[in-house]
Amino acid sequence: MYEHDVLIVGAGLAGMRAALAAQAAGADVAMITKVHPVRSHSNAAQGGINAALDAQDSWEEHAFDTIKGSDYLADQDAVQVMCREAGPELIVLENMGVTFNRDDSGRLGSRRFGGATKARTYFVADITGQAILHVMYEQLVKAGMRIYEEWFVTDVVLRDRQIGGVVAMELLTGKLELIKAKAIIMCTGGGGRVYEPSTNALICTGDGHALAYQMGAPLMDMEMVQFHPTTLKGSGVLITEGARGEGAYLLNSDGERFMEKYAPSAMELASRDVVSRGEQTEINEGRGVEECVFLDLRHLGAAKIRERLMQIQEIALDFASVNVLEELLPIRPGVHYVMGGIKTDIEGAVPGFDGFYAAGECACVSVHGGNRLGANSLLDTVIFGRRSGAHSAEYAKNARHLNLNEGEILKATEDRIRRFVDRPQNGDTVAGLRLELGRMMNDQVGVFREQAAMEDALVKVGDIKRRYENVAIKDKGRVFNTDLIFALELDYIIECADLVVRSAIYREESRGAHTRLDFPNRDDANWLKHTVATRRDGETVLEKGDVTITQWEPMERKY
Ligand SMILES: Cc1cc2nc3c(=O)[nH]c(=O)nc-3n(C[C@H](O)[C@H](O)[C@H](O)COP(=O)(O)OP(=O)(O)OC[C@H]3O[C@@H](n4cnc5c(N)ncnc54)[C@H](O)[C@@H]3O)c2cc1C
């Protein structure tokens, strides 16, 4: 058994920032992660991180763009905190050693992203996440942080809504351990792999969302799933919004810049929900080619592409055999981000629990509401990572460890795991079920939604859940049993899919990324509300939650 004041589940940017802050506040901190820290999905972030740093810009304008982008569903107090603290936090990152691109005069260079009225996205070529994650990892090493690396969290230990720690499996040995903690911070990232295809890494399976939900925590706005406008044909690999930020066009099969019809002012740089709907409409009305439209980078020129979009050039060549200097790149909307998540306050604390925090993509503070602006997620991870780290350390100073029966706790998890291992093969495989579920979600709970298809999706999720109860795994050993980990992850994926569908059926309007053909308009009178899903007595209860409005009254949203 191990013991810490604060245990951080996840070593992406939110987790790393939380760990540094909690340690700086004097707590005994440890992190746990199912992959090596720098393999966290934060590593894949390409385009950049937002901050109103320029003298011509202000945090209020950044906040307004964010709130408009969210279709007024974001909590404005949280957005204010994030945008106000963005500039100083970016300087902290710079001082840690992040080599942000600079302009010709030597100042930090920025690019414009979708839904933003100013160029305020700071970047390191098209590898921003990798650059920040590696620099922050160096800080962790320097701080001598205890990291349970390649350990998989299977359960959160809770007594009377107070955190006691987690149960986790060391992948190298397959051994289960209890790690006691006075506070835990969920920083487990997104659940984009509930859908197939997805821009997300295979590890983005919504583990924290599901664990929190299973322990009775509120999950907010889970219907708000972002479809990114430019994901590569076939594989679904992300082509950064930075490409459009640098001036790339979107064309349909007639060669038209079709965004003229959907967002005459912002064009390709309207917010993501607007651009994805535009593309999907073009495709549905027959002006696409093989379910895709095109991204045109040819006019940007070789020098700009080499300096700022080198990774994109490589991805296009390797995954689609397209030379972006001379050819059009076929792209389509694809699942990218979950705006919804574990409901927290602006310190990262989950209401109704002692010692339970969440930050980063798995949390819903809420700063993204119905639609996240590009480059606001990395910002969300570092701002609310830092705040939850600091706050949990303060909490831990006055809290005590729970008295826990280690043997009993570990036996319950061991019994659950043994069932997978002992069961005979029955036909269904973990990979097969995962693919079936993901494709179904893409088809039936996608860019455009309607009641009948979603009701049917709920039935299918239920069917997959039942078949999952009988699924067996081939690897019967314990050492690095990835078969077993995939099986455990599938449980989290199914839980998240169920939450997405139920929340999507519940919200009877169109707002942000949630577009219903049967309720095509935004309905502020009834639905300027969060959806909050909670498990009570084994049932999912859906309720409306208030949206915090401070100074920006909802308006019609045009780009
Ligand atoms: C391809 C791509 C490009 C993107 N580009 C941008 C961009 O340019 N700008 C921007 O702002 N946003 C971007 N985003 C979004 C942004 O990168 C993510 O939202 C953000 O990095 C999430 O960080 P995180 O710390 O919350 O989680 P992650 O970085 O996903 O880390 C999750 C951590 O949790 C751990 N974990 C999960 N489950 C378990 C478990 N059961 N047991 C133990 N550990 C567990 C993992 O090991 C990992 O360390 C992009 C996303 C993708 C997919």
The ligand as a Gaussian input file, in Angstrom:
#p B3LYP/6-31G(d) Opt

LIG

0 1
 C       -4.807000      15.492000     -32.359000
 C       -5.194000      16.551000     -31.364000
 C       -4.749000      17.858000     -31.530000
 C       -5.119000      18.845000     -30.609000
 N       -4.657000      20.132000     -30.790000
 C       -4.951000      21.077000     -29.860000
 C       -4.411000      22.377000     -29.961000
 O       -3.638000      22.711000     -30.858000
 N       -4.753000      23.283000     -29.016000
 C       -5.572000      22.978000     -27.966000
 O       -5.829000      23.842000     -27.143000
 N       -6.081000      21.738000     -27.858000
 C       -5.783000      20.777000     -28.763000
 N       -6.299000      19.513000     -28.618000
 C       -7.037000      19.168000     -27.388000
 C       -6.043000      19.025000     -26.240000
 O       -4.834000      18.513000     -26.711000
 C       -6.560000      18.095000     -25.156000
 O       -7.868000      18.434000     -24.804000
 C       -5.687000      18.207000     -23.910000
 O       -4.335000      18.034000     -24.239000
 C       -6.097000      17.197000     -22.857000
 O       -5.141000      17.231000     -21.826000
 P       -5.388000      16.454000     -20.472000
 O       -4.224000      16.744000     -19.601000
 O       -6.737000      16.757000     -19.962000
 O       -5.401000      14.902000     -20.888000
 P       -4.378000      13.993000     -21.737000
 O       -3.234000      14.737000     -22.262000
 O       -5.217000      13.228000     -22.674000
 O       -3.807000      13.018000     -20.622000
 C       -4.609000      12.043000     -19.984000
 C       -3.765000      11.301000     -18.987000
 O       -4.589000      10.439000     -18.204000
 C       -3.984000       9.181000     -18.065000
 N       -5.053000       8.182000     -17.837000
 C       -6.250000       8.097000     -18.461000
 N       -6.948000       7.058000     -17.964000
 C       -6.175000       6.469000     -17.007000
 C       -6.337000       5.344000     -16.145000
 N       -7.429000       4.574000     -16.161000
 N       -5.316000       5.035000     -15.309000
 C       -4.176000       5.781000     -15.278000
 N       -3.989000       6.855000     -16.077000
 C       -4.972000       7.196000     -16.918000
 C       -3.235000       8.988000     -19.368000
 O       -2.206000       8.039000     -19.197000
 C       -2.703000      10.395000     -19.609000
 O       -1.490000      10.588000     -18.919000
 C       -5.943000      18.511000     -29.520000
 C       -6.375000      17.209000     -29.360000
 C       -6.025000      16.239000     -30.282000
 C       -6.571000      14.850000     -30.093000

